[in-house]
Amino acid sequence: MAPPSRADFFPIAVWLQNPAKAERYRAAGFNLYVGLWRGPTEEQLQQLQQAGMQVICSQNAVGLRHRNNPTIVGWMHGDEPDNAQSLGTGKGYGPPILPEKIVASYHRIRAADPNRPVLLNLGQGVAWDDYIGRGVRRNHPEDYPEYVKGCDIASFDIYPVAHRHPQIAGNLWYVASGVERLKEWAQGRPVWNCIECTRIHEKERKATPEQVRCEVWMSLIHGSTGLIYFVHEWQPKFDESALLSDPEMLAAVSQINRQIGELAPVLNSPTLSDAVTVASSNASVPIATMAKRHGGAVYLFAVAMRDGRTRARFSIQGLSGRAPAEVLGEDRTCASTDGVVEDDFASWDAHLYRIVIPGPR
């Protein structure tokens, strides 16, 4: 009863949302809930089941009563145990929860239900060592290999566009850096990550649709195998489901999700290691890539890792002759000769290419 392992399924989740809105999220391309407020409850599970939406949630008494319910596909720890923990209103913060407590909790969860994976979502210390929110464990990245021993799926969150610290604010590449670090610490466990799409605590600043798409493809190219959208907003007023209240962003996220769903068999196929080299005309804007081979075609996914414009020249091993490189979702093609493709990238741009492998004549 784990999240589906079908080749055509890629986890696209939304964080801590009301199950009454599950059909709206499903229409926007989401296929998973992560977290339920003070749940799961009987009513929450019934609403999700009616909407055809699966969930990863806390393992409470109600959840255990539904061990045979396929709506529940995983269990989770409390959120961000690596951050300093509140001591109560007005009492400040104590240290993070110790990794060994997370590991012990993991074994208790698995003992109660060995058939579902356990997800652990960590905070922004995964990507940023100097995060003050870790309290006494600030600048202690060595904690993270110990934390991930207490899960089957490791996740984390950092939201660069809505971030208040100048070191992080606007630097989207911290998302990719966090994925890379967590992959190394997870040692083969699946790595997921969270994506911003609202103002969160900022009155004015929020990610644009282009920046959200960039964060998504940075994540996937660097090895994330599941996405969790954070859709809450506190400014200018609290809105639990702010994504649903933002037609422009909702349309953009829906389009991103649909494209990922269509590409799920490709994304779930093996990555071609060292198959692509890339040269960027602007040295300050490196381009990250991931290549796949699926269904008689080579797929090249590429994303600009810094703010700025550049022209990229890709060289893909193993291709010969001329074949058009279809730019997915953009209604255009690029020339491809012996596996060489050139294209322009605007700020925080991502392009996805499909090159059909010529068959024998």
C-alpha positions in Angstrom: 0.0 0.0 0.0 3.0 2.3 -0.6 2.7 5.1 -3.2 2.2 3.4 -6.6 5.4 2.1 -8.1 4.0 2.1 -11.6 6.1 3.5 -14.3 3.4 6.1 -15.2 3.1 7.5 -11.6 5.2 10.4 -10.3 4.3 11.7 -6.8 3.0 15.2 -7.0 1.7 16.1 -3.5 0.2 19.1 -1.7 1.0 19.8 2.0 -1.5 19.8 4.8 -4.7 20.6 3.0 -8.4 20.1 3.7 -9.6 16.9 2.2 -12.8 18.7 1.1 -10.7 20.3 -1.6 -9.1 17.1 -2.9 -11.1 17.1 -6.1 -9.9 20.6 -7.0 -6.3 19.5 -6.4 -6.8 16.3 -8.4 -8.1 18.5 -11.3 -4.9 20.5 -11.0 -2.7 17.4 -11.5 -2.0 16.5 -7.9 -2.1 12.8 -7.0 -1.2 12.8 -3.3 -1.9 14.6 0.0 0.9 14.8 2.6 -0.2 15.5 6.1 -3.7 16.0 7.6 -4.6 18.6 10.2 -5.1 16.8 13.5 -5.7 13.6 11.5 -6.4 11.3 10.0 -10.0 11.3 11.1 -12.7 9.1 9.7 -14.3 12.1 7.9 -10.9 13.1 6.3 -10.3 9.6 5.0 -13.8 9.3 3.6 -13.5 12.6 1.8 -10.1 11.6 0.3 -11.4 8.2 -0.7 -14.4 9.7 -2.5 -12.1 12.1 -4.4 -9.7 9.3 -5.4 -6.8 11.0 -3.6 -4.2 9.0 -1.6 -2.4 10.3 1.5 0.7 10.1 3.6 -0.3 10.9 7.2 0.4 10.5 10.9 -0.1 7.0 12.3 -2.7 7.6 14.9 -5.5 5.3 16.2 -7.8 6.1 13.3 -5.0 5.5 10.8 -4.2 2.1 12.3 -7.8 1.1 12.2 -7.6 1.7 8.4 -4.5 -0.4 7.8 -6.3 -2.2 5.0 -7.5 1.1 3.4 -5.5 1.8 0.2 -6.2 5.5 0.6 -3.3 5.6 3.1 -0.1 4.9 1.3 2.5 6.0 3.9 3.1 7.3 7.4 5.0 10.4 8.4 6.9 11.9 11.4 6.1 15.3 12.8 7.3 18.0 10.5 10.9 19.4 10.7 12.2 17.7 13.8 15.7 19.0 12.9 14.6 22.6 13.8 14.6 24.1 17.3 11.4 23.0 19.0 8.9 25.4 20.6 8.7 25.2 24.4 5.3 26.8 24.4 3.8 30.3 23.8 6.3 32.9 25.1 8.8 30.3 26.4 11.2 30.3 23.4 12.7 27.3 21.7 14.6 24.3 22.8 16.9 22.1 20.8 15.9 20.0 17.8 14.5 16.5 18.3 17.5 14.2 18.5 18.1 11.9 15.5 18.0 8.8 17.7 14.5 9.7 18.8 13.4 9.9 15.2 15.0 6.6 14.5 13.2 5.0 17.5 9.9 6.5 16.3 10.5 5.1 12.9 10.9 1.6 14.2 7.7 1.9 16.2 5.8 3.1 13.2 7.2 0.2 11.0 6.4 -2.3 13.7 2.8 -1.2 13.8 2.6 -1.4 10.0 5.5 -2.9 8.1 3.8 -2.5 4.7 3.9 1.3 4.3 6.9 3.6 4.0 7.6 6.4 6.5 8.3 9.9 5.2 10.4 12.4 7.1 10.3 16.0 6.1 13.3 18.1 7.2 13.8 21.8 7.3 16.0 24.2 5.4 19.1 23.2 7.3 19.4 20.5 4.6 20.3 23.2 2.1 21.7 25.9 4.4 24.1 25.1 7.2 23.8 28.5 8.9 20.0 28.4 9.3 19.3 30.1 12.7 16.1 28.0 13.1 18.2 25.0 14.0 19.1 26.7 17.3 22.0 25.0 19.1 22.5 22.6 16.1 23.0 25.4 13.6 26.0 24.6 11.4 25.9 20.9 12.2 25.1 19.2 8.9 26.5 15.9 10.3 23.1 15.5 12.0 21.4 14.8 8.7 22.9 11.4 7.8 21.6 10.3 11.3 18.1 11.7 10.8 17.5 9.9 7.5 18.1 6.6 9.2 14.6 7.1 10.6 12.7 7.1 7.3 12.1 5.4 4.0 11.5 8.6 2.1 13.5 11.7 2.9 12.2 15.2 2.1 13.0 18.8 2.9 11.8 22.4 2.3 13.4 25.7 1.5 11.6 28.6 -0.3 14.2 31.0 -1.8 11.9 33.5 -3.5 9.8 34.1 -0.4 12.9 33.9 1.9 13.8 36.8 4.2 17.5 36.2 4.6 19.6 37.9 2.0 21.9 34.9 1.6 18.9 32.8 0.4 16.4 35.3 -1.0 16.1 35.0 -4.8 18.8 32.2 -5.0 16.7 29.4 -6.5 19.6 27.1 -6.7 19.4 26.4 -3.0 16.6 24.0 -3.9 18.9 22.0 -6.1 21.7 22.1 -3.6 19.4 20.7 -0.9 18.3 17.9 -3.1 21.9 17.0 -3.9 23.0 17.0 -0.3 19.9 15.0 0.9 20.5 12.4 -1.9 24.1 11.9 -0.6 22.9 11.6 3.0 20.0 9.4 2.1 22.2 6.7 0.6 19.7 5.2 -1.8 16.5 6.2 -0.1 14.0 8.2 -2.3 14.4 11.9 -1.9 11.5 14.3 -2.3 11.3 18.1 -1.7 8.9 20.9 -1.2 8.1 23.7 -3.8 6.9 27.3 -3.0 4.1 28.9 -5.0 2.6 31.6 -2.6 3.8 34.6 -0.7 4.0 32.5 2.5 4.9 35.3 5.0 5.8 38.0 2.5 3.3 40.8 1.7 4.7 41.5 -1.8 7.2 38.9 -2.9 6.3 35.5 -4.2 7.6 33.2 -6.9 6.5 33.8 -10.5 5.1 30.8 -12.5 8.5 30.8 -14.3 10.4 30.5 -11.0 8.1 27.8 -9.7 8.7 25.8 -13.0 12.5 26.4 -12.5 12.5 25.1 -8.9 10.5 22.0 -10.1 13.0 21.2 -12.9 16.0 22.0 -10.7 14.6 19.5 -8.2 13.9 16.7 -10.8 17.2 17.2 -12.7 19.2 16.9 -9.4 17.4 13.7 -8.4 14.2 14.4 -6.6 11.7 11.7 -7.1 8.6 13.4 -5.6 7.3 16.9 -5.2 5.3 18.5 -2.3 3.8 21.9 -3.0 3.5 24.3 0.0 0.4 26.3 -0.7 -0.3 28.2 2.6 0.0 32.0 2.8 -0.1 34.3 5.9 0.3 37.7 4.2 -1.6 39.8 3.4 -4.0 37.5 5.2 -4.1 33.8 6.1 -5.1 31.5 3.3 -4.6 27.8 3.9 -5.1 27.0 0.2 -3.7 30.2 -1.4 -2.8 28.3 -4.6 -6.5 27.7 -5.3 -7.2 31.4 -4.8 -4.6 32.5 -7.4 -5.9 31.7 -10.9 -2.6 32.6 -12.7 -0.5 30.4 -10.4 -3.0 27.6 -10.3 -3.0 27.5 -14.1 0.8 27.4 -14.2 1.1 24.7 -11.5 -1.6 22.6 -13.2 0.3 22.8 -16.5 3.6 21.8 -14.8 1.9 18.9 -13.0 0.2 17.7 -16.2 3.6 17.7 -18.0 5.3 15.8 -15.2 2.4 13.3 -15.3 2.9 12.8 -19.0 6.6 12.4 -18.6 6.4 10.1 -15.6 7.5 7.0 -17.5 10.5 8.9 -18.7 11.3 10.4 -15.3 11.1 7.0 -13.7 13.4 5.4 -16.3 17.2 5.2 -15.7 19.3 8.3 -16.0 22.0 8.3 -18.7 25.1 9.0 -16.7 27.7 11.3 -18.3 25.8 11.3 -21.6 25.6 15.1 -21.9 28.2 17.9 -21.9 27.0 21.5 -22.0 28.7 24.8 -22.7 27.1 28.0 -21.6 27.9 31.3 -23.4 27.5 33.1 -20.1 29.9 31.5 -17.6 27.9 33.0 -14.7 24.8 31.0 -15.8 25.6 27.3 -15.7 23.1 24.9 -17.1 22.2 21.6 -15.3 21.1 18.6 -17.4 19.6 15.2 -17.1 19.2 12.7 -20.0 16.9 9.7 -20.3 16.3 7.2 -23.1 12.7 6.0 -23.4 10.4 4.7 -26.2 12.8 5.2 -29.0 13.8 8.7 -28.1 16.4 10.6 -26.0 15.1 13.1 -23.6 17.2 16.0 -22.4 16.0 18.1 -19.5 17.9 21.4 -18.9 17.6 24.3 -16.5 19.5 27.5 -15.9 21.0 27.5 -12.5 21.5 31.3 -12.0 19.6 34.5 -12.9 20.6 35.7 -16.3 20.5 35.0 -20.0 22.7 32.6 -21.9 23.0 30.3 -24.9 23.7 26.7 -24.3 25.4 24.1 -26.5 24.6 20.5 -25.6 26.5 17.5 -26.9 24.6 14.2 -26.4 26.7 11.0 -26.8 25.5 8.2 -29.0 23.4 10.3 -31.5 24.4 10.7 -35.1 22.8 12.3 -38.1 20.2 15.0 -38.2 17.0 14.9 -36.2 14.8 17.7 -34.9 14.8 18.3 -31.1 11.2 18.9 -30.1 11.0 21.4 -27.2 8.3 19.9 -25.1 5.4 22.3 -24.2 6.8 25.2 -26.3 5.5 24.4 -29.8 8.9 24.6 -31.4 12.0 22.5 -32.4 15.7 23.0 -32.4 18.1 21.5 -34.9 20.1 18.5 -33.7 23.1 17.3 -35.6 25.2 14.4 -34.3 23.7 15.0 -30.9 24.5 18.7 -30.8 21.7 21.0 -29.8 21.9 24.8 -29.2 19.2 26.9 -27.5 18.7 30.2 -25.7 17.8 30.4 -22.0 16.2 33.4 -20.3 16.5 34.0 -16.5 15.7 30.8 -14.5 14.6 29.1 -17.7 14.0 25.4 -18.2 13.8 23.6 -21.5 12.8 19.9 -22.2 13.9 18.3 -25.4 12.8 15.0 -27.1 14.9 13.7 -30.0 13.6 10.6 -31.8 16.4 8.1 -32.4 16.6 7.4 -36.2 15.9 3.8 -37.0 17.9 1.7 -39.6 17.2 2.6 -43.2 
